[in-house]
Amino acid sequence: MHSHAERPRRSWLPWLLTAAGLVAVTIPIINRIQRPPRQASLGVLPSETSDVEAEVDGVDRVALAADTKGRLARAGWPEMAARAVVDLNLDWLTIQAEENPGGFERQLKLLEAVGSHPRVFAVVERHPELAGLLAGASAPEDVAASLDVADGDYSPLVGLFLQHCNDHDRTLLARVLASRRTTIRTLQEHGMLGAEILFMYPRPPAAHRNTDWSRDYDRWLDDELTTRRHVSDEELASFVNLVLGQGPEIRRRLSEDESFRRDFRTILWPRLNRAASGSQSAFEALLGDPRIWDLLRLDASEELLRGSGLMAIDLLYGFPEDGRPAYPADLHGQVIQILLRHEPLSVQALLAFRRDPLFIRLLKKPISDDTRAAALAKLFQARPNHPELLARYARLSGAALADDVGPPPHGVVTWLPFYYTVYEVPKKWLQGRDATAMDFFQAALDPVMLIADVASGGGAEIPRRAVQIGGRTAGEELAGKVGEKVLVVTLEKSASELAARKIGTEAAESLASKGGGMMFDWTASALLAETQATIKGTLRKAATVDITNVVQFLHRYGGMDRRTMKEWLGVEARLCMRGDARVFFAMHNVPQKLMGAKAAEFLTRTSQDLMLGGAVESEQGQDALRKAGKTALDAKEHAGKALHSWQQHVSAIWLLQASQPSLKTTIHE
């Protein structure tokens, strides 16, 4: 028999067990109820798999969010900025805390360090996705200030920081945007990718500000680009091509040569600009040799360039390494006069006999221009038996030579067809082109800019979700037709057509037949012109455009740090631009071993969301939905979802980059 005292103790035991069970069941439910509703990523219909489950193995999202906000607050973050950043990145941070705790801690410490830069937070509150970018920047205040812009300018400018991932380049980009933002935005509106690269070059240290040539260069570049705001795509492309190709040489001379710095904007550049503005000329025909700036010091330089192109450089300055010596300085006047008279046989004689001492003696004879022209013509026509005739001419007096050769042949040379059909271009000009850029051109004879292929880029998931959105018919069109090529351009054909319009069909056909380095400048200009047309004319219709090849080429041609091209992410990726100017990475085969299964899935899925969302928002996508009887999407609501998905995507990439500085990128070829 039990005592009276034992009875109440045993009666409470079931109640205690029951209460414990209720608590175990209720607390997770309460946690779920208290959590703010997670915003859908981008898909019009949410994917069957949620972004991150409410309960991630071993990670309490509510506690993680509260702890992270507390740490940021203690590091000096304002409450609003901390909340915005944590709320946006909670999915990513939860994944990192589970799969990559070391990386998670590094990301938080980098974010905490941003707290010592209070001037960035006004921008971070409006654009919380910038937190990771600022965390990885050595000059976060400069970067934030460069993006403190109107809403319409933000997306085109922030996308540049995805293209330039080297910290040095990002710092330089931020400073360039601080002073040249208006010009860069004008070029972007013109469809010109890589506009910022024109201003991204090493500048003199602050100690040399009194001799800072870069201000003169920037002012010249800004003025010239401003005057070209309303020109054709081809004309703007031609000038940008000149800056990319000749910019390093111009800057070198500005920094080293006081007389060049004095005369560049007032004398030398106006001469080149006028020479390239003639009806039969173009910058592309004048970019092959940096010594063009020496030629431009001559009073007759404009006429020489219009009439002889770069042959004048060959004859006056030579290519000794190719066995093509320059004519002696005391004969430069004679050579210039022959070129200015546009005598085709005389010019060919100058090119053919420059190594013959007797020919040099003949040029030094005090004879009239007509006698010299007749003698040179007969010599060239006598090949290969010209040595005997040349020896006889060398022995004759001036008067006897005039009687012997008679009057000169009639007719003048039209230099461009002559230049491209007869003139043998020096090997150095062909070899001097950036080999990697030429490799790009060889690989880019197929279309260089396509609508990002929604179906192949997203595997089986994208077509399945497209069908969910619009039904079978519209879904297939979203995942298929919207993935068709938008810019079906063969650069070889485009460059030849550009050359034909500028220098005539005969010269262009000969140019195209020689290919290689002869086509370099025309191909570069054609690429720049076609890119502008595509960005301006078809981007909205095309949903998402793959800009990887074009950006790679511009970085190489513009002399950017090659590491920039290797540090994007460390995985296979394509750089894409949506119709709303937002740039993102289309991820392919993200290796789970590199960053964890859920992190890989997160980056892959957000890029797929952006790609599919771009297809849905495009004109073709909306047409497909209407044809299938679907109501067009509410633009305002969908824009909000697109923004959130893009913010999550770029924020995760920047946080990952900041915490793994050694991670390298392989841009998917």
PyMOL commands that set and color helices and strands:
alter all, ss='L'
color gray80, all
select helices_A, chain A and resi 6-34+61-74+79-99+101-114+118-126+128-135+140-146+151-158+160-163+167-189+195-199+206-211+213-227+233-256+258-275+283-286+292-295+301-308+311-317+320-322+329-340+344-352+357-364+369-381+386-395+398-405+415-421+427-431+435-443+454-457+461-479+481-483+491-503+505-514+516-537+539-542+548-557+562-565+592-595+597-617+619-627+635-659
alter helices_A, ss='H'
color red, helices_A
select strands_A, chain A and resi 55-56+59-60+544-546+572-578+583-587+666-667
alter strands_A, ss='S'
color yellow, strands_A
deselect
rebuild
show_as cartoon
